[in-house]
Amino acid sequence: MAQINWSEPALSDLNEIAEYIALDKKSAAKKLVKQVFSATDRLEQFSESGRKPPELETSQYREIIVGPYRIFYRYKQNEVYIPYVMRSERQLRKFMIDDRAEEKNS
């Protein structure tokens, strides 16, 4: 079983999304957060079940989609690392460029 590790930016992204949704409907925000954690918990046993993002087909990243949100992760040595959560229409490039710099430093 893989260990799930959320980055601070990913948790912050999810929190901002939930807060925005809660402005109109708190129950919808709670439901979304539950759906996201349920989907990512599934990665403990099915770590490579996410798809390769079309923009990053040659990278080590995968994604799972919950509603209009994309949860990016990478799987390595029995560990799932979640660096970002974002709306599907946002541009991916900025996020992945920042993360590549992080990879070089680790």
N, C-alpha and C positions, 0 to 999 in steps of 0.2 A: 504494500500500500504506500502510495506517495504522500508526502507531507505537503500541505498547502501553505504557502507563505505569501501574504499580501504585503505589498509595498505601502508606505505611507501615502504616496501620491494616489495610488489606486483607491485606498480607503477614503481619502479626501475627495476624489472624483465621485465616488458612490454617495458619499454624504451630501455633497453639493447637489447632485441629481435628486436625491430624496428630499432635500429641503425645498428645492424648487417645486417639485410635484406636490409636496405637502401644503404649499401655499393655496392650492385649489382643493386638494383632497388628501387628507392624512392617511386614510385607509389605503389609497392607491400607492402612496409612497412606501408604506409598510409592506404591502404585497410585493412591490418590485424588489425591495431589499431581500425579502424572503426568497423570491425566485432566483435572484442573483446568487445568494449563498447556497441554495439548493443545487443550482447548476454547477457552481465551482466545487462543492463538496463531492459531486459525482467524479471529479477529476482524480480523487484519491485512488479510485479503482480503475478508472478508464482515462489515464493521463494523456493519451494521444488521440482522444476521441474528437477533439476540436478540429476545425478545418484550418488549412493554411490560408492566411489572409491574401486575397488576390494581389494586393500591393507588395506583399512580402513573401512571395512563393519560394524564394531561395533562402530565406532566413530560417532561424530556429523557432520562430514564433508561430503560435496557433491562436485561434480565437474561438470563443463560444458566443452565441448571440442570444440575448434575452430581450425580447421586444425590439425597440430601436437602439438598444445598447450593445456595444461590442466589448467583451472582456478579453483582453490579450494576456497570454501566458506563454511561458516556455517550460519545458520539462527536461530535467537533467538529473541524473543520478538519484532517482527516486524522490525528486523534489519538484514541485510545481511552484513557479514564481509568477505572481500576477503584478505586472508593473503599471497597467493602465486600464481604466474603464472610460468609455466615451460614447457619445451619440454617434450613430452610424454615418450621419452626413458630415461630421467634422473631418478635417483633413488629418490623415495619419502621419504624414511626413514629419512634422515638428516633434511629435512624441517619440518616434522611433529614432530620430537623429540624436535626441537627448539621451536615450537609453543606450545607444551604441557607445557613446562616450563612457557611460557607466560600466559597460561590459569590459572595456579595455582596462579600466582601473581595478577591476576585481580579479 
